């Protein structure tokens, strides 16, 4: 990050900084979530069984994406911190972060590959595939799809790493353009391989697997070329890399574990949904993708706010940090409230437009009526968690994710499933998300009280660790 850009982050009007940093990423994040929805819509054309097969794989593929994103969050925070406090080591920090992330993901991909059958059995996929009469061997197509995703995990990690580094250095337009290009190419290939009328159509999840691994491989190499062209990189020695690997990495581990909270909660929600009816699992193949789009603004803010909060925090501008938080929370509450009202009014129209399967569409209608209200709380929790990480408060950030997804959402959703009345499951999910907002308010008020008790001049925190 050059000095002029750093001065803009720390001295320009904070609402302008938030606006100009966030807008370039809107198109990229929208494209990311729209692609996921397109994927589900194309598979729905192949029948409910294919959609259900995808639904059972989503907790696993969500974990793959979450870990890739988690390593990139760690890298983004680290690059911002070093750009502010230790710029002479930045080149090696960037290189070592990418190398270590690839090594970690390589080991995890082998572990997931070895545990694949057990994971699918745990989610209930084996019981479902044995209970249906179909000409397609869905258990085999699920295994092929997931094994291909494990292979492409390294390339996905590189794409997210480079994107995070570019955003941390202020190159948000380039990061956005790179992500848009990646998703555009993937969408074109997915349409060609998943549309039943297409000459290149592949049955089951085979086309989806080929689309992911081929495009991710291509754009991993493109991303690395752009990074080399835009930044000064310096490869660490083997000794330096070994020290970094075996040094204390508690914050990095916490961030990766945070990203796993969501797929764990999705897996458990899928199991709860399957206990009600397998149609809910098929609906979840859409709902989880729709959820991402409905949380578009909070997700965009997670790409821009950590850099803004982190730069001001590590530079000692704590009053600007507080102002940024206020603006962000107000924006999230207002935007999600308006969105919930719009979706409530148009729920029937939207659900049948999204999914041609009537039984699944009815469940999506119920989801659109109730759950988006809860995203007011979920949106605040998502943004606050990402910003706490940028301040190095990974333990507190982890508590936000754990309380939101595991201690509030899951138990309340389970009670809703037990009640088994009309809409009770989705009403319970709404209450779980909404409750997380109350927890964020509690944490933020507690933070303000602590800061008000400190009658001292704010100074920039010192660099805690070089690794």
Buried (B, 14 or more C-beta within 10 A) or exposed (E): BEEEBBEBBBEEEBEEBBEEBBBBBBBBBBBBBBBBBBBBBBBBBBBBBBBBBBBBBBBBBBBBBBBBBBBBBBBBBBBBBBBBBEBEBBBBBBBBBBBBBBEBBEEBBEEBBEEBBEBBEEBBBBEBBEEEEEEBEBBEBBBBBBBBBBBBBBBBBBBBBBBBBBBBBBBBEBBBBBBBBBBEBBBEBBBBBBBEEEEEBBEBBBBBBBBBBBBBBBBBEBBBEBBEEBBEBEEBEEEBBEBBBEEEBEBBBBBBBBBBBBBBBBBBBBBBBBBBEBBBBBBBBBBBBBBBBBBBBBBBBBBBBBBBBBBBBBBBBBEBBBBBBEBBBEBBBEBBBEBBEEBEEEBBEBBBEBBEBEEBBBBBBBBBBBBBBBBBBBBBBBBBBBBBBBBBBBEBBBBBBBBBBBBBBBEBBBBBBEEEEEBBBBBBBBBBBBBBBEBBBEBBEEBEEEEEEEEEEEEBBEEEEEB
